[in-house]
Amino acid sequence: MKNILQLFQKPLHDLGETNPEFEGIYSPLYDREEISRFMTPHYESLEGAKAQVQSFDLTKFYYGLIMEALRRADFTKRKQPLKILDVGCGFGSTTFPLLKIFPKAEIVASELSAPMLYELKQKLARHKDKDRCHLLQLNAEELDFKENSFDLIVGAAILHHLFNPEKTIKSCAKILKPGGVAIFFEPFEEGTSLMALIYETIIHHGGFKWLDLSFKIYFRHAVSLWWKMKNPNKSDQFFENLDDKWLFNRGYYQKYAKEYCFKDCLIYRHDESDQPFTHLVQNHLAAKLNKMPKWIFEIIDTYEKWLTKEQKDELITEGGIILKK
Ligand SMILES: C[S@@+](CC[C@H](N)C(=O)[O-])C[C@H]1O[C@@H](n2cnc3c(N)ncnc32)[C@H](O)[C@@H]1O
């Protein structure tokens, strides 16, 4: 086992001991129940993980987001080599950009789903830097590394999947080296609530009843899901086996950044354009956009028009969080 994995404080086992396909993936060993509590079937099975790999590739997207976050964190000038933890890495959408941006860094790519790590392992097999990337099956709520282990922690779309993301934030405060930085990319409540209001307006418009059934389902489902996600009690039955549990607001991060003594907490929106709400709808409905009637975009335009740039900066739908130790 490589040195960097020895920063983990519990004994680790190579999953290849019980399943040769998983050789090289280390784990403190979880029981099925714990994994099932956190994972929906599409992350838990090899077929599900493969389907995810085939359905999207966000590597370029995250390369851009990581570079932007590093610039904002003033981290780009750091001296190599670095120790980096990728939390909830999936099949590597952030891992590959990190390997590229930091050519001498050692990276722990961590993820609770062994099938997702298996997919990452397959992709790494063809990669020149595979020896710098160490695969670890790990629950993001239990980052049991030694104090001051990492220079940088990155987590893309992971915190909102957890029951207790504040545990992850607390661990980051412990396992980052002084001066280290944690970067997360997450959905936000402020902008999503405005999106919900836009969608309510669409649902109550006279033209709604003439829409394609798939649009009707999408708008109604989004509003009902976002409403339920506002419930802060994540032990509620509704959240069992639900992937997306949280819509965070600025106050959430500011509260825990202060409580766990981070020196700084920066929050910013990803889409800095003048039309962030239009773009979000376009992303969600990409495949069906040509069937979307004009009046829907006119409604969204009305909201975009009323909001100043400063208000749009406040009303984040998806954004970056930078925590500096
Ligand atoms: C939306 S995906 C993001 C994956 C990757 N970061 C990306 O952006 O492509 C969420 C990931 O979190 C993982 N996950 C869910 N709960 C987890 C937990 N408790 N600990 C670690 N990973 C978890 C899932 O298996 C999944 O790969």
The ligand as an ORCA input file, in Angstrom:
! r2SCAN-3c Opt
* xyz 0 1
  C     -23.268     13.420     -8.290
  S     -22.046     12.198     -8.067
  C     -20.581     13.195     -8.221
  C     -19.418     12.370     -8.663
  C     -18.197     13.201     -9.119
  N     -17.680     14.019     -8.050
  C     -18.593     14.032    -10.312
  O     -18.876     15.222    -10.107
  O     -18.687     13.483    -11.426
  C     -22.087     11.870     -6.350
  C     -21.096     10.802     -5.950
  O     -21.100     10.725     -4.536
  C     -20.951      9.384     -4.179
  N     -21.427      9.263     -2.808
  C     -22.699      9.291     -2.355
  N     -22.714      9.193     -1.012
  C     -21.417      9.113     -0.620
  C     -20.772      8.999      0.631
  N     -21.469      8.954      1.771
  N     -19.434      8.971      0.677
  C     -18.693      9.023     -0.464
  N     -19.241      9.107     -1.689
  C     -20.584      9.155     -1.772
  C     -21.756      8.624     -5.229
  O     -21.352      7.284     -5.324
  C     -21.447      9.417     -6.473
  O     -20.342      8.919     -7.157
*
